């Protein structure tokens, strides 16, 4: 996916979107963890079997696309 300026646009944390959309933060993380264009930072797997810590930053355009895709259309 080409960046098309997403690197410089506003990025949301899962907590910010959870507050805006009235969802739990873990729900937002599940919605966006595999979404193309989302900035994912951290180790995806650990050798010692401990919990994995991954930071997400969600560009505004990606958040809008996911929101529009998940809206139930009237009709």
C-alpha positions in Angstrom: 0.0 0.0 0.0 1.6 3.3 -1.0 1.9 5.9 1.8 0.3 8.8 -0.1 1.0 11.2 2.8 -0.2 8.9 5.6 3.1 9.2 7.3 2.5 12.9 8.1 -1.3 12.8 8.9 -2.8 12.4 12.3 -2.3 9.0 13.9 -4.5 7.7 16.6 -3.7 5.3 19.5 -6.1 2.5 20.2 -7.1 4.3 23.4 -8.1 7.5 21.4 -10.2 5.6 18.9 -11.8 3.5 21.7 -12.8 6.8 23.4 -14.1 8.3 20.2 -16.0 5.2 19.1 -17.2 4.0 22.5 -15.5 0.6 22.2 -13.1 -1.2 24.5 -9.4 -0.7 23.7 -8.9 -4.4 23.1 -11.7 -4.3 20.5 -9.9 -1.5 18.6 -6.6 -3.4 18.7 -8.3 -6.5 17.2 -9.9 -4.4 14.5 -6.7 -2.8 13.4 -3.8 -5.2 14.2 -3.8 -6.7 10.7 -5.1 -3.7 8.8 -2.7 -2.6 6.0 -1.3 0.9 6.6 -1.4 0.7 10.4 2.0 1.4 12.1 2.9 -1.6 14.2 5.9 -1.4 16.5 7.3 -4.1 18.8 8.2 -7.7 18.8 5.6 -10.0 17.2 7.0 -13.1 18.9 9.0 -13.7 22.0 11.3 -16.7 22.5 10.7 -16.8 26.3 6.9 -17.3 25.9 6.1 -14.1 27.8 3.4 -11.6 26.7 4.0 -9.7 23.4 3.9 -5.9 23.6 3.0 -4.2 20.3 2.3 -0.5 19.8 -0.3 0.6 17.2 -0.6 3.9 15.5 -3.6 4.2 13.2 -3.6 6.8 10.5 -6.8 8.9 10.2 -7.5 7.8 6.7 -7.2 4.1 7.7 -9.6 4.7 10.6 -12.1 6.3 8.3 -11.9 3.4 5.8 -12.4 0.8 8.5 -15.3 2.8 10.0 -17.0 3.1 6.6 -16.5 -0.6 5.8 -18.1 -1.6 9.1 -21.1 0.7 9.0 -24.3 -1.1 8.4 -25.9 0.6 5.4 -29.6 1.5 5.7 -31.7 -0.1 3.1 
